[in-house]
Amino acid sequence: MMRSRKLTLVVTLIAALAVSGCSSVTKNKPAAAPKIIEHNLMSGRIGGNGPILVTKIDDTAPAHPQIGLDSADVVYIEQVEGGLTRLAAIFSSVIPELVGPVRSARISDIDLLAQYGHVAFTYSGAQSKMLPVISAADLIDLGAERQSREIYSRDLTRNAPVNLILHATLLMQNLAKQGATIAVSKSPGWSFGEAPKGGAALTSVKLKWPANTYSATWSAAESRWLLLHSDTPDLADDGKQLGPTTLVIQMVSITDSIYHDKAGGVTPFSATVGSGSGWILRDGKSFAGTWSRPTAASPTTWSGTDGLPIAFAPGQVWVALTDTVPVFTRPIASASPSPTK
């Protein structure tokens, strides 16, 4: 009986020491390092700063809904022949599996993309006079005519010429295996943070090109500008309405270039190097400002009327390149006849 009690006491002491030891180890264990959350430098949203992929996307009505566009960090709206528009979508934080419909490059792309560095440039072709210009530019020329059907395929549910789809993830994986040097995400000149003081309350805006329109309506519930293309909700291929948190209206000079399409339409050139005026739309307000980009390799910076930088709201950025003053709709209490306020 005594032996049994001694044995029980020994076991109890051992257990107590073991618990004490574990407690001591737990107390002395170093705290886990805080998880670092990375934000993309081009959009400010959560995501990596990986290699930059640029894709030219058709923007006519038959091309909608467009594929993969909601994953882009930055989207540019450019004027093309006949007064229509075409998109240049820039991806870095996320490379979607598919992007499209892919269409041809234009001369405005060369200067526009120079500020991003040696990007992977995907498109469906270009005018013969322009091909040498693309080859000489500081980018990786990944036109469809030089790639396999595994990279560019046809969507049989769509009609040509708006059925060419880029297998973006596969392309970027192949480039990585080949050891290709691709520019990674960097600031295009803007930064992200709190909105500047002031600004004019805004419910919607309408942007016009000779043969197309875009509208953007502020959604306080979603904290972004919901887009309409030609007065129709602009939907992604998953059915969700497209819309950036920051919409940039960049007033540029649009002039005829030396290039033209097969039908004889003159290709317009949008000048994105230099300086000009415009508006930054964020948080349900518009902020008048000026943009500056001294050289093609320089970033595009934005300053308010006070000369201070205008911070963008974190999230997808759309930049409308236009030479037509937009039409703003203000709340009744703050309605103003002037588009510059």
Rosetta blueprint (number, residue, H / E / L):
1 M L
2 M H
3 R H
4 S H
5 R H
6 K H
7 L H
8 T H
9 L H
10 V H
11 V H
12 T H
13 L H
14 I H
15 A H
16 A H
17 L H
18 A H
19 V H
20 S H
21 G H
22 C H
23 S H
24 S H
25 V H
26 T H
27 K H
28 N H
29 K L
30 P L
31 A L
32 A L
33 A L
34 P L
35 K L
36 I L
37 I L
38 E L
39 H E
40 N L
41 L L
42 M L
43 S L
44 G L
45 R L
46 I E
47 G L
48 G L
49 N L
50 G L
51 P E
52 I L
53 L E
54 V E
55 T E
56 K E
57 I E
58 D E
59 D L
60 T L
61 A H
62 P H
63 A H
64 H L
65 P L
66 Q E
67 I E
68 G L
69 L H
70 D H
71 S H
72 A L
73 D L
74 V E
75 V E
76 Y E
77 I E
78 E E
79 Q E
80 V L
81 E H
82 G H
83 G H
84 L L
85 T E
86 R E
87 L E
88 A E
89 A E
90 I E
91 F E
92 S L
93 S L
94 V L
95 I L
96 P L
97 E L
98 L E
99 V E
100 G E
101 P L
102 V E
103 R L
104 S L
105 A L
106 R L
107 I L
108 S H
109 D H
110 I H
111 D H
112 L H
113 L H
114 A H
115 Q L
116 Y L
117 G L
118 H L
119 V E
120 A E
121 F E
122 T E
123 Y E
124 S L
125 G L
126 A L
127 Q L
128 S L
129 K L
130 M L
131 L H
132 P H
133 V H
134 I H
135 S H
136 A H
137 A L
138 D L
139 L E
140 I E
141 D E
142 L E
143 G E
144 A H
145 E H
146 R H
147 Q L
148 S L
149 R L
150 E L
151 I L
152 Y E
153 S E
154 R E
155 D L
156 L L
157 T L
158 R L
159 N L
160 A L
161 P L
162 V L
163 N L
164 L E
165 I E
166 L E
167 H E
168 A H
169 T H
170 L H
171 L H
172 M H
173 Q H
174 N H
175 L H
176 A H
177 K H
178 Q L
179 G L
180 A L
181 T L
182 I L
183 A L
184 V E
185 S L
186 K L
187 S L
188 P L
189 G L
190 W L
191 S L
192 F E
193 G L
194 E L
195 A L
196 P L
197 K L
198 G L
199 G L
200 A E
201 A E
202 L L
203 T L
204 S E
205 V E
206 K E
207 L E
208 K E
209 W E
210 P L
211 A L
212 N E
213 T E
214 Y E
215 S E
216 A E
217 T E
218 W E
219 S E
220 A L
221 A L
222 E L
223 S L
224 R E
225 W E
226 L E
227 L E
228 L E
229 H E
230 S L
231 D L
232 T E
233 P E
234 D L
235 L E
236 A E
237 D L
238 D L
239 G L
240 K L
241 Q E
242 L L
243 G L
244 P L
245 T L
246 T E
247 L E
248 V E
249 I E
250 Q E
251 M E
252 V L
253 S E
254 I E
255 T E
256 D E
257 S E
258 I E
259 Y E
260 H E
261 D L
262 K L
263 A L
264 G L
265 G L
266 V E
267 T E
268 P E
269 F E
270 S E
271 A E
272 T L
273 V L
274 G E
275 S E
276 G E
277 S E
278 G E
279 W E
280 I E
281 L E
282 R E
283 D L
284 G L
285 K E
286 S E
287 F E
288 A E
289 G E
290 T E
291 W E
292 S E
293 R E
294 P L
295 T L
296 A L
297 A L
298 S L
299 P L
300 T L
301 T E
302 W E
303 S E
304 G E
305 T L
306 D L
307 G L
308 L L
309 P E
310 I L
311 A L
312 F E
313 A L
314 P L
315 G L
316 Q L
317 V E
318 W E
319 V E
320 A E
321 L E
322 T E
323 D L
324 T L
325 V L
326 P L
327 V E
328 F E
329 T E
330 R L
331 P L
332 I H
333 A H
334 S H
335 A L
336 S L
337 P L
338 S L
339 P L
340 T L
341 K L
